[in-house]
Amino acid sequence: MDSKYLCYKINQTLPRDGKLDHPLWQKAIKTERFVDVIDGNPGLYDTRAAMLHDDENLYIGFWCEEPFPHATISERDGLLWFENDLEVFIDGGDGYYEFQLNALNTIYEVLYIWQDVYQKNGWDKKPQFEILSNKAITFGGNHDRSGPYFWRGSHPRGNRWAYRNWDFPGLQSFVYIDGVLNDPSQISKGWRAMILLPWKGMQEFVVNQSVPPAEGDVWKIFLGRYELLKINGEQVSVGWALDPIGSNDNHNPEKFSTIQFTQTLLQP
């Protein structure tokens, strides 16, 4: 199941907060309930997203049902997926961007460049993508260094250079807790988040497509959520997404959701 999402244009300024109560967010198309990232069954907690864009930015909003919002990692680029987080992956063709966010508004981000086109596309000539000085890491996906995928991972394109020191220029994120954080004695409704991604920053890794998108342009973007659940005395990490990936390796850009952009203005 691949649900094409239609992202409308706006010409008004959105509040810089995570409440998502502006009329434009209310009019934006909300996704269906997120499903299990592997088998496509409905997620335990309701998770939905919406997207908007203007000439400067892409805006992504998340609504997350969660009776006991929990987050403890406050260090920038901390390993958020070991707790609970929201995730956005943006495919740029020969590279892709990974963004994670928790309920403390802590950010984790990595830029990946496929090694098979690293020199062909001239990435090696750009100082921000020089391998040694930027401490780039060879990455083969979530199956990296396991079983038959030890050296090259499970993706047909093989390895990527992962730049953990790359920060998305102009990125902003905002979180709103609809309840209380880190208090299991009180039941909350959940939390929301807004992510602002300037198109100018995407020009560093998006190739062969217009930035910002033109009318009808289609991008591949992963919208997901990972949750650490306590079940029968054990901790289980589950993933929910707009569309299933089919495995526990979400580093498969061709399986990201289909996002179509329109220049039609959304009116509040």
C-alpha positions as CSV (number, residue, x, y, z in Angstrom):
1,M,0.0,0.0,0.0
2,D,1.5,3.3,-1.1
3,S,-0.8,6.3,-0.4
4,K,0.0,9.4,-2.4
5,Y,-0.2,12.4,-0.2
6,L,-1.1,15.9,-1.7
7,C,0.9,18.7,-0.1
8,Y,-0.8,22.1,-0.6
9,K,0.9,25.5,-0.8
10,I,0.3,28.3,1.7
11,N,1.0,32.1,1.6
12,Q,0.5,32.8,5.3
13,T,3.0,32.5,8.2
14,L,2.4,29.5,10.4
15,P,2.8,30.0,14.2
16,R,6.2,28.8,15.3
17,D,4.9,26.3,17.9
18,G,3.9,22.7,18.0
19,K,0.2,23.2,18.8
20,L,-0.9,22.8,15.2
21,D,-4.1,24.7,15.9
22,H,-3.8,27.3,13.1
23,P,-6.7,27.2,10.6
24,L,-4.2,26.1,7.9
25,W,-3.2,23.1,9.8
26,Q,-6.9,22.3,10.3
27,K,-7.5,22.5,6.6
28,A,-4.4,20.6,5.6
29,I,-4.9,17.0,4.5
30,K,-4.3,14.7,7.5
31,T,-2.8,11.3,6.7
32,E,-4.5,8.1,7.6
33,R,-3.6,6.4,10.9
34,F,0.0,5.2,10.7
35,V,0.5,1.5,10.3
36,D,3.1,-1.0,11.4
37,V,6.3,-0.3,9.4
38,I,6.8,-4.0,8.7
39,D,3.4,-5.7,8.2
40,G,1.1,-2.7,7.6
41,N,-1.3,-3.4,10.5
42,P,-2.8,-0.4,12.3
43,G,-0.5,1.2,15.0
44,L,-1.4,0.7,18.6
45,Y,-1.5,4.5,19.2
46,D,-3.0,6.9,16.7
47,T,-0.4,8.8,14.7
48,R,-1.1,11.2,11.9
49,A,0.7,13.8,9.9
50,A,0.1,16.7,7.6
51,M,2.4,18.7,5.2
52,L,2.3,22.2,3.8
53,H,4.8,24.2,1.8
54,D,5.6,27.7,0.6
55,D,8.4,29.3,-1.4
56,E,10.8,29.1,1.5
57,N,10.0,26.0,3.6
58,L,8.4,22.6,3.9
59,Y,6.3,22.2,7.0
60,I,5.5,18.8,8.6
61,G,3.0,18.4,11.5
62,F,2.6,15.3,13.6
63,W,-0.3,14.4,16.0
64,C,0.7,11.6,18.4
65,E,-1.7,9.8,20.7
66,E,0.3,8.7,23.8
67,P,-1.2,8.2,27.3
68,F,2.3,8.5,28.9
69,P,4.6,10.7,26.9
70,H,8.2,9.8,27.7
71,A,11.5,11.3,26.7
72,T,14.8,11.6,28.6
73,I,17.5,12.1,25.9
74,S,18.3,15.8,25.7
75,E,21.7,15.7,24.0
76,R,21.7,16.9,20.4
77,D,22.2,13.9,18.1
78,G,21.5,11.4,20.9
79,L,20.3,8.0,19.8
80,L,16.6,8.8,20.0
81,W,15.3,5.6,18.6
82,F,16.2,3.7,21.8
83,E,13.3,5.6,23.4
84,N,10.3,7.2,21.5
85,D,10.7,9.4,18.5
86,L,9.2,10.8,15.3
87,E,11.2,10.3,12.1
88,V,11.3,12.0,8.7
89,F,13.5,10.7,5.8
90,I,13.7,12.8,2.6
91,D,15.0,11.1,-0.6
92,G,17.2,13.4,-2.7
93,G,17.9,10.8,-5.4
94,D,21.6,10.1,-4.8
95,G,21.4,10.8,-1.1
96,Y,18.9,11.1,1.6
97,Y,18.3,13.0,4.9
98,E,17.3,11.4,8.2
99,F,15.6,13.5,11.0
100,Q,14.4,12.3,14.4
101,L,12.7,14.2,17.1
102,N,11.6,13.4,20.7
103,A,9.1,15.0,23.0
104,L,11.8,17.1,24.6
105,N,12.4,18.6,21.2
106,T,15.8,16.9,21.0
107,I,17.0,16.5,17.4
108,Y,19.0,13.7,15.7
109,E,20.0,14.1,12.1
110,V,22.2,12.4,9.5
111,L,22.9,13.0,5.8
112,Y,23.6,9.9,3.6
113,I,25.3,9.9,0.2
114,W,25.3,6.7,-1.9
115,Q,28.9,5.6,-2.5
116,D,28.2,4.5,-6.0
117,V,27.8,8.1,-7.1
118,Y,30.0,9.9,-4.6
119,Q,32.7,10.9,-7.2
120,K,30.4,10.9,-10.3
121,N,28.2,13.6,-8.8
122,G,31.2,15.6,-7.6
123,W,30.4,15.2,-3.9
124,D,34.1,14.5,-3.3
125,K,34.9,18.1,-4.4
126,K,32.7,19.7,-1.8
127,P,34.4,20.5,1.5
128,Q,31.3,19.7,3.6
129,F,31.3,16.1,2.1
130,E,35.0,15.4,2.2
131,I,35.2,12.0,3.9
132,L,38.1,12.2,6.4
133,S,37.7,15.7,7.7
134,N,34.0,15.2,8.2
135,K,34.5,11.8,9.8
136,A,32.0,10.2,7.4
137,I,31.0,6.6,8.3
138,T,30.4,3.7,6.0
139,F,26.8,2.6,6.5
140,G,24.9,-0.3,4.9
141,G,21.5,0.2,6.5
142,N,19.9,-1.3,9.6
143,H,21.2,-4.7,8.6
144,D,24.7,-3.4,8.5
145,R,27.3,-5.7,10.1
146,S,24.9,-8.7,10.5
147,G,24.8,-12.1,8.8
148,P,25.2,-12.1,5.0
149,Y,24.9,-8.3,4.9
150,F,28.1,-7.7,7.0
151,W,30.0,-5.7,4.4
152,R,27.4,-4.0,2.2
153,G,24.1,-4.2,3.9
154,S,20.9,-5.5,2.3
155,H,20.2,-2.7,-0.2
156,P,21.1,-3.3,-3.9
157,R,23.0,0.0,-4.1
158,G,25.3,-1.1,-1.3
159,N,26.9,1.3,1.2
160,R,26.4,5.0,1.9
161,W,28.6,7.6,3.4
162,A,26.9,8.8,6.6
163,Y,27.6,12.4,7.7
164,R,26.6,12.7,11.4
165,N,28.1,16.2,11.7
166,W,25.8,17.6,8.9
167,D,23.1,19.9,10.2
168,F,20.2,20.9,8.1
169,P,20.6,24.7,7.4
170,G,17.8,26.7,9.0
171,L,16.0,23.7,10.5
172,Q,13.5,24.5,13.2
173,S,11.3,22.1,15.3
174,F,8.6,22.7,17.9
175,V,6.9,20.4,20.4
176,Y,3.6,20.6,22.4
177,I,2.8,18.2,25.1
178,D,-1.0,17.7,25.4
179,G,-0.8,16.5,29.0
180,V,2.3,15.9,31.1
181,L,5.8,14.5,30.2
182,N,7.5,11.7,32.1
183,D,4.8,11.1,34.7
184,P,3.2,7.6,34.5
185,S,0.8,8.5,37.3
186,Q,-1.2,10.9,35.0
187,I,-2.9,10.0,31.6
188,S,-2.2,12.4,28.8
189,K,-3.7,12.8,25.3
190,G,-0.3,12.8,23.6
191,W,2.0,15.2,21.9
192,R,2.4,17.2,18.7
193,A,5.3,18.5,16.7
194,M,6.0,20.9,13.8
195,I,9.1,20.6,11.7
196,L,10.2,23.5,9.4
197,L,12.7,22.5,6.7
198,P,14.0,25.3,4.4
199,W,14.2,24.4,0.7
200,K,17.5,26.1,0.6
201,G,19.0,23.5,2.8
202,M,17.7,20.7,0.6
203,Q,19.7,22.0,-2.4
204,E,22.8,20.5,-0.8
205,F,21.6,16.9,-1.4
206,V,18.6,16.9,-3.7
207,V,19.5,16.2,-7.4
208,N,17.5,15.9,-10.6
209,Q,14.4,17.5,-9.3
210,S,13.2,21.1,-8.7
211,V,13.9,22.7,-5.3
212,P,11.4,24.0,-4.3
213,P,9.1,21.5,-6.1
214,A,7.1,22.6,-9.1
215,E,3.4,21.8,-9.7
216,G,2.8,18.1,-9.7
217,D,6.3,17.1,-8.6
218,V,6.5,13.9,-6.7
219,W,9.0,13.2,-3.9
220,K,9.7,10.2,-1.7
221,I,9.4,11.0,2.0
222,F,9.2,8.6,5.0
223,L,7.0,9.7,7.9
224,G,7.3,7.5,10.9
225,R,7.2,7.0,14.6
226,Y,9.1,4.6,16.9
227,E,7.8,3.6,20.3
228,L,9.3,1.7,23.2
229,L,6.5,-0.4,24.7
230,K,6.5,-2.4,27.9
231,I,4.6,-5.6,27.3
232,N,4.4,-8.6,29.7
233,G,7.5,-7.5,31.5
234,E,9.5,-6.9,28.4
235,Q,10.4,-3.9,26.4
236,V,9.5,-4.0,22.7
237,S,10.4,-1.3,20.1
238,V,7.8,-0.9,17.4
239,G,7.6,1.3,14.4
240,W,4.6,3.0,12.7
241,A,4.7,4.8,9.4
242,L,2.4,6.3,6.8
243,D,3.3,3.4,4.6
244,P,5.0,0.1,5.5
245,I,8.6,-0.5,4.5
246,G,8.2,-4.3,4.8
247,S,11.3,-4.8,7.0
248,N,13.0,-3.3,10.1
249,D,15.3,-1.4,7.7
250,N,13.7,1.9,6.8
251,H,16.8,3.0,4.9
252,N,15.0,2.1,1.6
253,P,14.2,5.4,-0.2
254,E,12.3,3.7,-3.0
255,K,9.8,2.5,-0.3
256,F,9.2,5.9,1.2
257,S,5.7,7.4,0.9
258,T,4.8,9.3,-2.3
259,I,4.3,13.0,-1.7
260,Q,2.9,15.1,-4.6
261,F,3.3,18.9,-4.4
262,T,0.7,21.3,-5.8
263,Q,1.0,25.1,-6.2
264,T,-2.7,25.4,-5.4
265,L,-3.1,27.7,-2.4
266,L,-4.8,26.3,0.7
267,Q,-7.3,28.8,2.1
268,P,-8.0,28.8,5.9
